[in-house]
Amino acid sequence: MLAGIESVLKLLHRLAGREWASPDGSRPGLGFAEGNTLLHANTDALLGPAPRKRSVRIMVTVPLEAAEDYELVRQLVAKGMNCMRMNCAHDNIEAWNAMIAKLQRAKQELGKECRIEMDLAGPRPGDLGDASVGEPRKDRCAVTRRNHRRGDGRTGGMRDVEQRAASGARGAGVG
């Protein structure tokens, strides 16, 4: 999108007989063709080549049951899973190894490819040790892992969380 806006600005400046330079002096954004090529190359590198009959890849975050249930993993591969994602914030190394072994078996049995992505866990409350500023106050700001439903039925996003945080800070006499 930025490339399109910059193209229009360049054209307008050229029509006005003026030189165009990006306001921040940075290099112009990627062109559409260059961006599309880069997107496809990075998608292939991360998720593997596109399947023959569809242009999208299917990534499935597997539950703990995938460590115990070979048939679950086999069915996912048979139905077109291109990438098995393990959330490393959950389970343990034994479970992850079992999931990988079941995937390897299913791939070999079915003659299909499927990549593995392991999503690393981020810091948890208390992991900061001495760097923490203090205990969070639940009455001041609510940051949740899932989107919450607003009164109008829509799902609140990051802006809604920021607004709630700002109003909580004002209520606490900050800002």
JORA-V183637 format. One record per pair of residues at least 6 apart in sequence whose C-alpha atoms are under 8 Angstrom apart, sorted by the first residue. I is the first residue (numbers start at 1). J is the second residue. Records with the same first field share a line. If there is no record, write none. Layout:
I: J + J
//
This chain:
2: 29
3: 28 + 29 + 30 + 31 + 32
4: 31
6: 22 + 28 + 29
9: 20
10: 20
13: 19 + 20
14: 20
22: 28
43: 49
44: 50
47: 57 + 82 + 83 + 115
48: 82 + 115
50: 56 + 57
51: 57
57: 81 + 82 + 83
58: 80 + 81 + 82 + 83
59: 81 + 82 + 83 + 84 + 85
60: 81 + 83 + 84 + 85
61: 84 + 85 + 86 + 87
62: 84 + 85 + 86 + 87
63: 86
64: 91 + 95
65: 72
66: 72 + 73 + 98 + 99 + 102
67: 95 + 96 + 97 + 98 + 99 + 102
68: 98 + 99
70: 102 + 106
73: 99 + 102 + 103 + 106
74: 102 + 103 + 106 + 107
77: 103 + 106 + 107 + 110 + 112 + 114
78: 110 + 112
81: 114
82: 113 + 114 + 115
83: 114 + 115 + 116 + 117
84: 114 + 115 + 116 + 117
85: 116 + 117 + 118 + 119
86: 96 + 116 + 117 + 118 + 119
87: 118 + 119 + 120 + 121
88: 118 + 119 + 120 + 121
89: 119 + 120 + 121 + 122
100: 116
103: 114
107: 113 + 114
126: 132
139: 168
140: 165 + 168 + 169 + 171 + 172
141: 164 + 165 + 168 + 169
142: 161 + 164 + 165
143: 161
147: 155 + 156 + 157
148: 155 + 156
149: 155 + 156
150: 156
169: 175
//
